Amino acid sequence: MKEVVPEVKRIAVLYNPGNPLSPHWLKGTEAAARALALELQPLSITGPNDVPTAFRDAMKGRAGAILVASDQVVNLQSAQISALALSNRLPTIFGLRFLMDAGGLMAYSIDALAMFRRAAYYVDKILKGAKPGDIPIEEPTKFELVINRASRES
């Protein structure tokens, strides 16, 4: 986001506090923000009614962009998030490519198709008798940065 919108100083972060991974994700995001001299404004989303409130708070806090955490609860609100981002002229980055279809500016994520293909490899091994605990854990190696040229966010 800093490269696409270099003047951004404050980024509102929409996340689900009910997700047990959120504290770890936020900690890493805050570390990255500090390194880029960015201020984060964490705003919780637990359902559709929280989205307008989060955007009001983002605007009051003078956020210059929106970072949307990848979480099922938050992902279900992508259309509403994109609509509010467009109407408030806030560039938005999603954590999954398909969520940009609702109108986000960009997405940075793992290559989900490659991940699903690799999951099939694990399923095959397990069905052939391998113990899941004996199969090594793999981290993604392919990431995608996708910019929505049709977005009218900024």
Secondary structure as the mmCIF struct_conf table of DSSP 4:
data_model
#
loop_
_struct_conf.conf_type_id
_struct_conf.id
_struct_conf.beg_label_comp_id
_struct_conf.beg_label_asym_id
_struct_conf.beg_label_seq_id
_struct_conf.end_label_comp_id
_struct_conf.end_label_asym_id
_struct_conf.end_label_seq_id
TURN_TY1_P TURN_TY1_P1 LYS A 2 VAL A 4
BEND BEND1 VAL A 5 VAL A 5
TURN_TY1_P TURN_TY1_P2 PRO A 6 GLU A 7
STRN STRN1 ARG A 10 TYR A 15
TURN_TY1_P TURN_TY1_P3 PRO A 17 GLY A 18
BEND BEND2 ASN A 19 ASN A 19
TURN_TY1_P TURN_TY1_P4 PRO A 20 LEU A 21
HELX_RH_AL_P HELX_RH_AL_P1 SER A 22 ALA A 35
TURN_TY1_P TURN_TY1_P5 LEU A 36 ALA A 37
STRN STRN2 GLU A 39 SER A 44
BEND BEND3 THR A 46 GLY A 47
TURN_TY1_P TURN_TY1_P6 PRO A 48 ASN A 49
HELX_RH_AL_P HELX_RH_AL_P2 ASP A 50 LYS A 60
TURN_TY1_P TURN_TY1_P7 GLY A 61 ARG A 62
BEND BEND4 GLY A 64 GLY A 64
STRN STRN3 ALA A 65 VAL A 68
HELX_RH_AL_P HELX_RH_AL_P3 GLN A 72 ASN A 75
TURN_TY1_P TURN_TY1_P8 LEU A 76 GLN A 77
HELX_RH_AL_P HELX_RH_AL_P4 SER A 78 SER A 87
TURN_TY1_P TURN_TY1_P9 ASN A 88 ARG A 89
STRN STRN4 THR A 92 PHE A 94
BEND BEND5 GLY A 95 LEU A 96
HELX_RH_3T_P HELX_RH_3T_P1 ARG A 97 ALA A 102
BEND BEND6 GLY A 103 GLY A 103
BEND BEND7 LEU A 105 LEU A 105
STRN STRN5 MET A 106 ILE A 110
HELX_RH_AL_P HELX_RH_AL_P5 ALA A 112 LEU A 127
TURN_TY1_P TURN_TY1_P10 LYS A 128 GLY A 129
HELX_RH_3T_P HELX_RH_3T_P2 PRO A 132 ASP A 134
BEND BEND8 ILE A 135 ILE A 135
HELX_LH_PP_P HELX_LH_PP_P1 PRO A 136 ILE A 137
STRN STRN6 PHE A 143 ILE A 147
TURN_TY1_P TURN_TY1_P11 ARG A 149 ALA A 150
#
